[in-house]
Amino acid sequence: MNMIEVNNVSMRFNMAKEKHESLKEYFLAAVQGKLQFEEFYALRDVSLTVEAGDFYGLVGLNGSGKSTLLKVISGVFKPSAGSVTVRGTIAPLIELGAGFDFDLTARENIFLNGTVLGMTPKYIREKFDEIVEFSELRNFLDIPLKNYSSGMVSRLAFAVATITKPDVLIADEILAVGDFLFQQKCEKRMQELMSGGTTVILVSHSIEQIERMCNKVTWLEKGHVRMQGPCAEVCAAYKELNGHAQEAQA
């Protein structure tokens, strides 16, 4: 069964050609019809299929379109062209702090973020101790999130999002923040979710992590699909090309 189908998706953004020093200048240019834009395609004719039970990886250099694709799949962006079909419930871990209020405490944000992800207050209360235990933040529960480090925010976001068993879990560099032991803990949780039937899409700059966890991979380059297929084949080609590029720069 296909959990995600991305069909010929393009994502176009309009970028201002001129820099305006203030909002006043921007609005004056807009009123006078002098705003000029150029089109930028973050994704161009991208297609992929993620089957139930896949641990699907996305690789590519910065600016290749990986995060944009995840946002299209999650429904954050509506594609400029093409279509996306997602079956089942989805838990996106795309931007650290999305769904959090940084003026509230961690305790309050557990309920806030859980509600945003579709959990009932009763369910969150039942799972509260489990969330706190996984995040290892019990001593910081009543501190506002604005005083948290990015690693602490990451721990909390991951603990809340993975307390349920979503049909699809989307993680964008979520494991890149935090210490090595917590990253191992997150990997173990993701493997447990997979064994329970959850399909995972992972973006990571760590090609070793992709090789260790994924069974299929799509390699994006400047918004286009460069290669896709079994993890070992795609990662080998990716490492070979980027290894040669690094040697050329040395």
C-alpha positions as CSV (number, residue, x, y, z in Angstrom):
1,M,0.0,0.0,0.0
2,N,1.3,3.5,-0.9
3,M,1.2,5.8,2.1
4,I,2.6,8.8,0.2
5,E,2.4,9.6,-3.5
6,V,4.1,12.7,-4.9
7,N,3.3,13.3,-8.6
8,N,5.2,15.8,-10.7
9,V,5.3,18.4,-7.9
10,S,6.8,21.8,-8.5
11,M,7.1,24.5,-5.9
12,R,7.6,28.1,-7.1
13,F,8.4,31.1,-5.0
14,N,8.4,34.8,-6.1
15,M,11.6,36.5,-4.9
16,A,11.9,40.3,-4.9
17,K,14.6,41.5,-7.3
18,E,15.3,44.7,-5.3
19,K,16.1,45.2,-1.6
20,H,13.9,47.7,0.2
21,E,15.4,49.3,3.3
22,S,12.1,49.7,5.2
23,L,8.5,48.6,5.2
24,K,7.6,52.1,4.0
25,E,9.7,51.8,0.9
26,Y,8.3,48.3,0.2
27,F,4.6,49.5,0.5
28,L,5.3,52.6,-1.6
29,A,6.8,50.4,-4.3
30,A,3.8,48.1,-4.1
31,V,1.3,50.9,-4.4
32,Q,3.2,52.4,-7.3
33,G,3.4,49.0,-9.0
34,K,7.2,49.0,-9.0
35,L,7.7,45.8,-7.1
36,Q,9.6,43.3,-9.3
37,F,9.9,39.6,-8.7
38,E,11.7,36.7,-10.2
39,E,10.5,33.2,-10.0
40,F,12.5,30.6,-8.0
41,Y,11.7,26.9,-8.2
42,A,12.6,25.1,-5.0
43,L,11.1,21.9,-6.5
44,R,10.7,20.9,-10.2
45,D,8.7,17.9,-11.4
46,V,9.5,15.8,-8.3
47,S,7.8,12.4,-8.1
48,L,8.2,9.6,-5.5
49,T,6.2,6.9,-3.8
50,V,6.6,5.8,-0.2
51,E,5.1,2.5,0.7
52,A,3.8,1.3,4.0
53,G,6.6,0.3,6.3
54,D,9.3,2.2,4.4
55,F,12.0,4.1,6.2
56,Y,12.5,6.6,3.4
57,G,15.5,9.0,3.3
58,L,16.0,12.3,1.5
59,V,19.5,13.4,0.8
60,G,21.0,16.4,-1.0
61,L,23.1,19.5,-0.3
62,N,21.7,22.6,1.3
63,G,19.2,24.3,-1.0
64,S,18.4,21.1,-2.8
65,G,14.7,21.2,-1.8
66,K,14.5,18.5,0.9
67,S,12.8,20.6,3.6
68,T,10.5,22.2,1.0
69,L,9.4,18.7,-0.2
70,L,8.6,17.7,3.4
71,K,6.5,20.8,3.9
72,V,4.6,20.1,0.7
73,I,4.0,16.5,1.9
74,S,2.9,17.8,5.4
75,G,0.5,20.3,3.9
76,V,2.4,23.3,5.0
77,F,2.9,24.4,1.4
78,K,0.4,23.8,-1.5
79,P,2.4,22.8,-4.5
80,S,2.5,25.2,-7.5
81,A,2.0,22.2,-9.8
82,G,1.4,18.5,-9.3
83,S,-0.3,16.6,-6.5
84,V,0.4,14.9,-3.2
85,T,-1.6,12.1,-1.6
86,V,-1.0,11.1,2.0
87,R,-2.9,8.2,3.6
88,G,-3.4,8.1,7.3
89,T,-2.4,10.3,10.2
90,I,0.8,12.3,9.9
91,A,3.2,13.6,12.6
92,P,5.6,16.2,11.2
93,L,8.8,17.1,12.9
94,I,9.9,19.7,10.5
95,E,10.8,22.9,12.3
96,L,11.9,22.9,15.9
97,G,9.4,24.7,18.0
98,A,6.6,24.6,15.5
99,G,3.4,24.3,17.6
100,F,5.1,25.6,20.7
101,D,4.6,28.9,22.6
102,F,8.0,29.9,23.9
103,D,6.5,32.1,26.6
104,L,4.8,29.1,28.2
105,T,6.5,26.4,30.3
106,A,7.4,23.0,29.0
107,R,4.6,21.5,31.0
108,E,2.1,23.8,29.3
109,N,3.6,23.3,25.9
110,I,3.2,19.5,26.2
111,F,-0.5,20.0,26.3
112,L,-0.5,22.7,23.7
113,N,1.6,20.8,21.2
114,G,-0.2,17.5,21.8
115,T,-3.5,19.3,21.1
116,V,-2.0,20.7,17.8
117,L,-1.1,17.1,16.9
118,G,-4.7,16.0,17.5
119,M,-4.4,14.4,20.9
120,T,-7.1,14.8,23.5
121,P,-6.3,16.4,26.9
122,K,-7.2,13.0,28.5
123,Y,-4.7,11.2,26.3
124,I,-2.0,13.7,27.0
125,R,-2.5,13.4,30.8
126,E,-2.3,9.7,30.5
127,K,1.0,9.9,28.6
128,F,2.4,12.9,30.4
129,D,4.9,11.1,32.5
130,E,6.1,9.0,29.6
131,I,6.7,12.1,27.5
132,V,8.7,13.7,30.3
133,E,10.7,10.6,31.0
134,F,11.7,10.3,27.3
135,S,12.6,13.9,27.0
136,E,14.7,13.8,30.2
137,L,13.5,17.3,31.1
138,R,11.6,16.7,34.4
139,N,13.7,19.2,36.3
140,F,12.9,21.9,33.7
141,L,9.2,21.4,33.3
142,D,8.1,24.7,34.8
143,I,10.7,26.8,33.0
144,P,9.5,28.9,29.9
145,L,10.6,27.4,26.6
146,K,12.4,30.6,25.7
147,N,15.0,29.7,28.2
148,Y,15.6,26.3,26.6
149,S,18.5,25.4,24.4
150,S,17.7,24.2,20.8
151,G,18.6,20.7,22.0
152,M,16.1,20.8,24.8
153,V,13.4,22.0,22.5
154,S,14.2,19.2,20.1
155,R,13.9,16.6,22.9
156,L,10.5,17.9,23.9
157,A,9.2,18.1,20.3
158,F,10.3,14.6,19.5
159,A,8.9,13.1,22.8
160,V,5.5,14.7,22.2
161,A,5.2,13.8,18.5
162,T,6.3,10.2,18.9
163,I,4.2,9.3,22.0
164,T,1.4,8.3,19.6
165,K,1.9,5.9,16.7
166,P,1.2,8.0,13.6
167,D,0.8,6.3,10.2
168,V,3.5,8.6,8.9
169,L,6.3,10.3,10.8
170,I,8.3,13.0,9.0
171,A,11.6,14.1,10.6
172,D,13.7,17.0,9.2
173,E,17.2,17.0,10.8
174,I,15.5,16.4,14.1
175,L,18.2,14.0,15.2
176,A,21.0,16.5,14.4
177,V,20.3,18.4,17.6
178,G,21.3,17.0,21.0
179,D,23.9,14.7,22.3
180,F,24.9,11.3,20.9
181,L,23.1,9.3,23.5
182,F,19.8,11.1,22.9
183,Q,20.2,10.6,19.1
184,Q,20.6,6.9,19.7
185,K,17.5,7.0,21.9
186,C,15.5,8.8,19.1
187,E,16.7,6.3,16.5
188,K,15.5,3.4,18.7
189,R,12.1,5.1,19.2
190,M,11.8,5.5,15.4
191,Q,12.6,1.8,14.9
192,E,10.0,0.9,17.4
193,L,7.4,3.0,15.6
194,M,8.3,1.3,12.3
195,S,7.9,-2.2,13.9
196,G,4.4,-1.0,14.9
197,G,3.5,-0.1,11.4
198,T,4.6,3.6,11.1
199,T,6.1,4.8,7.9
200,V,9.0,7.2,8.3
201,I,10.5,9.9,6.1
202,L,13.9,11.2,7.3
203,V,16.0,14.1,6.1
204,S,19.5,14.1,7.4
205,H,22.9,15.5,6.5
206,S,24.5,12.5,8.0
207,I,24.8,10.0,5.2
208,E,25.8,7.4,7.7
209,Q,22.6,7.8,9.5
210,I,20.6,7.5,6.3
211,E,22.5,4.3,5.4
212,R,22.0,2.9,8.9
213,M,18.2,3.5,9.0
214,C,16.7,3.8,5.6
215,N,15.7,1.2,3.0
216,K,14.9,3.6,0.1
217,V,16.4,7.1,-0.7
218,T,15.7,10.0,-3.1
219,W,18.6,12.3,-3.9
220,L,17.5,15.8,-4.7
221,E,19.8,18.3,-6.5
222,K,18.7,21.9,-7.0
223,G,15.0,20.9,-6.8
224,H,15.3,18.0,-9.2
225,V,15.4,14.3,-8.5
226,R,19.0,13.2,-9.2
227,M,18.5,9.6,-8.3
228,Q,16.2,7.3,-6.3
229,G,16.1,3.7,-5.3
230,P,17.6,1.3,-2.8
231,C,19.4,3.0,0.0
232,A,22.8,1.4,-0.6
233,E,22.9,2.3,-4.3
234,V,21.8,5.9,-3.9
235,C,24.0,6.6,-0.9
236,A,27.1,5.1,-2.7
237,A,26.5,7.3,-5.7
238,Y,25.9,10.4,-3.5
239,K,29.1,9.8,-1.5
240,E,31.2,9.2,-4.6
241,L,30.1,12.4,-6.3
242,N,30.5,14.6,-3.2
243,G,33.8,12.9,-2.4
244,H,35.1,13.9,-5.8
245,A,33.7,17.4,-5.3
246,Q,35.5,17.8,-2.0
247,E,38.8,16.5,-3.5
248,A,38.5,19.0,-6.4
249,Q,38.1,21.8,-3.9
250,A,41.1,20.7,-1.8
